[in-house]
Structure formats: C-alpha cells, structure tokens
C-alpha cells in the first residue's frame, strides 16, 4: 500500500472569489420560444472521435479502479471534476500518467469541494497496487460548510432616486436575495443570486441594469463568506416602435393588434410577457420571441424586437351530397 501525501488544509486566512470587474450587461427580458451541463474540469478528458471504435488497451497499460470516499452530495461533483475519475478508462494509461493524475486529484478535489461550499475540505489519494486492477481511493474530508455571514447589495443610478416605484423594487430584491445570511455559500448559488437580482431590476423597467462589482470574501477558518454586490440601474426605459421579423403571410398589424404596449409607455416586462403568450396562443405562430433593445442611448424610445415563425397553414375541406347510386355521401380532407 502506498499513499500520496495528504495536502495541507487551505493556508490562507481568507480567500477572495472576487469578480470586481464584472460589468457584464444585464440579460434583458427574453421569453421562452413557444414551440416545440457539468462544470468544466481542469484536466481535459482523452479525445475520442465520434465515429471511432473503442481502442484496445495496450498490453502494458496501467489499469486501476477508483473508489471515492466522500459525502454523497459531493461524489458526483468529484467524478465530474477530478481527472483521476475522468481518465479511469483511458486505454493507453501509463503508471507515470496515473501518478500525475493522483497528485493533481488532491487539489482538484479540494477546489471542487470549495465551489460546492466546503472551503476547509482536505483530500488524499491512497493506492493499493496489490489488487488487480490497482485500487485508487480518493478520500475527501469536507469539514464544515461555509455559511454566508454578511450581505451588502447596493444599487446606484436613477433607480436609487426613483421613489417609490424603483426604491420599492430595490427593497424587494434585497429582501428576496437568494443567498441570505446563514445560507450555505456555493459558487453556483452565488452566480444564480446575482443573476436573479439584476434580472429583477431589469424587469422593473431598468432594462440596461448591470452588475458593476461583486465580491465573495471567504474566510475558511471562520467558515464564513461576506458578499458584496453593486449594480448600476441605468435609465428607466420607455417603449418605442415594435420591430417585427419573420412575417411572410401576415401583415405587421396582426402582431400590433395583440399588443397593449404603446409608444411612450414605461417599459413593463409583464406586458411583454402577456404579448408573447397571446401571440403564441393565437394559432398564427409556431414560435415567438421578444425583447427590448437595451441600449441606454435609446431608453426614451427603446425598440421592442419581436421575432416570429409563422405556423404552417391548416385547411379543412368538407362536402356533403346525395345521388341515386350512392344515396347520401360525405367527404372531408385535412391539409396541414
């Protein structure tokens, strides 16, 4: 039995998962089309052609079986992110490559656990070469989960001065923040919480809202995370023209007649939602997508882009008759 040394616990007193330069624009309201992903790991898997047959293993290939000893909630995360798991069936495995994968597995496992909220996790790999094939055991001791200790959400720009409509929205998004104090901090929930917050501001009429700074400062020794998010609201948007694409059989007026959005109205994402549902349920269209143009320069009359795919035409022909030969007769045909 030989053992890859246990990697020391995270040494830094605090880690900063900071994306302070996060100035990605808010995703504007984008309704679903009305018709009919595991995180990337640090070590790439072996490339196998789509049409290629599974190659026969080399006579001198090193074979091993991986056993993972970790909380059940983390096992699938480790299998997706640790190269020792992902390369297990590589036909041309060598002992040198295996040793490299085993060394890398320690930091990969700890990084994967950290992304899932366990920043104090420690890992080790034990190898039993006496078995056939060899047995590699990845042991992950997660330690306590990291909990959110403090949250600061700041909104700058016109929304902060728009009383009471926008300030009520800001108060609500702060109150309904998806990663509150006491919650387990994970990278996925952090990303989702930020996306939901900026989307709420965008739907409230500030379609160009975006995050200008965000930081998650993690203290592994205290098992705590302090979160800070700053958003820029941008101007309040008003409705401009409806720009309609995809029509061939129907005039643009057909789409406009379904809309309650009028030029000059304050942008209302719920009204755009309603328009998409009405168009989708009308039978005229197989697919409908709509979004407001989020260029702040056109906020006073922002175009609404509507893309449609017309539904196939349907026609029912029916007939009824009488003759002395066949008596009563009827026929019907359906063309789709």
N, C-alpha and C positions, 0 to 999 in steps of 0.2 A: 504494500500500500504506500503510495507516495502522495504528497499533498502540496498543492500550490499554496503558498503562504497567504494568510488572511490579510486582506487590505485593511489598513487602519481606517477608523471612522473619519468622517469628514472633519478636516482640521480647522477650517476657517470658522471664526465665531459667528459670522453671518454671511449669507450668500445673497447676491442681488440678481433676481431674474428681472432685469430692467430692460424695458423697451422704450426708453425716454424719448427716442426719436420717432416714435410711432406716430406718423402723421398720415396714415392711410385714410383715404376718404371713407365716409360712411357709406354703407351699402344702401342705395335708395330702395324704396318700396318696390318689390318685384314679385307680383303674384305668381302663383304656380301656373304652369301651362295646363290647359284644360283639355287634354287628350290622353288617348291612352298615351374601409379604407384604413388599415393598420398603420400606425406611425412608422416612418422610415427608420431603419436601424442603422447604426454606424458602420457595420460591416456588410458589404453587399453580398447577396447570395450567389452561388455559382450560376453562370449564364447557361441556359439550356434552350436550344432552338425550339420554336413552337412545334415543328414537324419532326424533330429529331427523336429517335428511339432512345430509351434509357440506356446509357453506355454500360458495358460490362465492367465490373470493378477490376482494377489492376491486381495481378497476383500478389503483389507486395503491399497492397493498400492497407492502411491502418483503419480498423473498424472499432467503433465504440457505441455504447448505449448511454444516453443521457437521462439522469434522474434529477428532478427538481424538487427540493425541499424548501417550500415557501408557503405563505398563506395562500389559500385557494384564489383569493381575489387578485393575487399578483402572478399566478402561474402563467396565465395566457399572455400577460404583458411581457414576462421574461422570455417566453418562447418566441414572441414576435420581435424582440429587440436584442437578443443575445446571439451573437454569431455561432457560438458553440451549439446552440439548438438548431439554428437555421442551416448549418452546414453538415448536420449529422449524417445525411445520406449521400454526401458527395462521393462519387465513385473513385476519385483519384486522391482521396485523403492520405496525407503522409503524417508520420509522427511529428515532424517539425511543424507542419501547419496546425496539427492538433495542439501542440504545446503553445503556439502563438494564440490560438483561439481560447485556450484555457486561461492564459494570462489576461487577455482582453475581457474575458467574461466577467471578471470581478468588477471592473469599472463600469462595464455596460449594464450589469445587473443593478448596481447602486444608482446609476443615472436613471434607469427605467423606474426604479422604486421612488426616486426623488420626484420624477414627473408625476407619479401617482400619489404624492403627498407624504412619503416616508423619507425625509431628508436625513435621518440618522441611521439608515439601513447599512448593514455591513454584509459582505459576501465572501465566500470562499469556495474553491473547487477542490474536490477530493477525487483522486484517480486510483482505481483498483485495476491494475494490469493483469492480475491473476485470473480474472474471469475472461470468458470468450463469448462475444467481444469484450473489450475493456469496458469498465463501468466508470463514467464520469458523473459525479454528484455535485450539483450546484446548490449550495446551501445559502439561503438569504434570511438573515435575521432583521426584520423590518424596523424594530424599535417603535417608539410612539409615533403616531401620525402627527403631522404639522397642522396646527389649528390657526385660523385667522384671528389675529389679536386686535387689529385696528384697521379701519377703512376710512379713507378720505376720497370723496368724489366731488370734484369742482367743475362747474360749468361756467365758461366765460363767453362773452359776446352778447348780442342782442337779447337772447333768451333770458339772460340773468336780470335784464331790466324790464322784461315784458310781464307786467303784473296785471291780473293774477294768472292769466292763461298759461304762459310758459313757466312761471315760477311754480305753479301747481304741478306741472309735468315734471319739473326737476325734483320737487319734493317727493313725488311718487316714485321716480326711478331710483332715488336714493333709498327710499323706504323698501322697495321691492328688489334691491340689488341681490343677485343670485349667489353671492359668496359672502354672507354676513359674518359678523363676529361669532366665533365658536364653531364655524363650519370647517370641515377638513379641506385644506388647501391642496388642489391639484392643478397642473398646468391646463388640462382640458377645461375644468370649471372656470378657471381664471379667464381663459380665452372666450368662453361662452358668455360669461358675465359681462365682459367689456362689450362684446358684440350686441347683446341684448340692450344694454344701456344706451349705446349710441343709436340703435335702431328705434328705441322708444322716443328719443329726441327728434329723430328724422321724421317719424310718423306724425309727430305733433306739429308739423309744418316747417321745421328747420331741416330741409331735405339735404343740405350740404354739411350737416353736423359731422364732426370727425374727432377722433382722439388725437390730441397733440402730445401727450406724455402719459406714460404709465409705468409703474414700478411695483414689483413684489419683492420686498426685502425679507428674506428668510433667515431666521436665527435658529440653526439646528440644535444648539444647546438648550434653548428655551422652548423648542418645538413650536415656534410661533412665526407667523407671517404678517407683515404690515403692508397693506395695499394702498396705493395712491393712483388715482386716475384723474386726468384733466381733459375736458372736452371743450372744443370751440363750436358754438352753435351755428355760426354763420347767420345770414339774414333769414327772416321769415319769408317763405315763398308764396307767390300768388300764381294762379292758373293763367296760362297763356293759350295758344292755339293747340288743338288736337292734331297731331301729325300721324296719319293713318297709313300703314303699309300692308300690302298683301291682298288688296281688293282687286277682283277682276270682273265678277258678275254683278256686284252690288255697288251702289254709289256711296260715297263717304257720308252722306246724310243719314244712311241707315245706322251707322255707328253713332253719329252725333245725337240722333233721336233717343238713344238709350241713356245718354249721359245727363247727369244733374250738375256736372262741373261746368261753370260758366267763366269766361274770361274775366279776370279781376278778382274772382273769389279767392279767399285764403285757401291754400292747399290743404286738402283733407284726405289723408291716406284711406280712411274708411270709405269715403265716397268713391275713390278709385277702386277699392276692393269691390264695392257694390257694382260698379260699371263692368268689371271683369266677369263677375258672376252672372250678370244679366246677359251679357254678350255670349258667354259660354252656354247658358241655358236656352238661348233663343232658337237653337237649331240651325242657324246660319253658318256657324263657325265650328271647326274641329279643334282649333287652338286659339287662345287669346293670351297675349302678354301686354302689360302696360307698366310704364314707369315715368316719373317726372324727370326731366333733364336737370341735373344737379349743379350746373354751372352757376356760381353765385352772381356772376355778372348779369344773368337774365332772371334773377329772382323775382323781379316785379312783374314779369310775364313769362313764366317758365313753360316751355312747351311740354305737352304730355305726349309721349311716344307710345303708340298702340300698334302692335304687330299682330295680324290675324292670319289664319289659314282657313280658307272657306271650306265648309263641309261639302262632301260630294252631293250632287243633285239626286233627289229621290222622286220617283213618279209612279203613281198607281193608276193603271188603266183598267176600267171595268165595263162590261157590256151585258145586256140582257135582251133576249129575243124569243120569238115563237115561230115555229113553222109546222106544216102538216106532217113533215117527215120526223122531225126530232122533238116535236112538242116544245115545251119551254126549254130554253138553254141560257147559260150564263158563262161568262169568261172573265178572267182577271189576270193582270200581269203587273209585276213589280220590277222597276228598274232602279238600281242603286249605283 
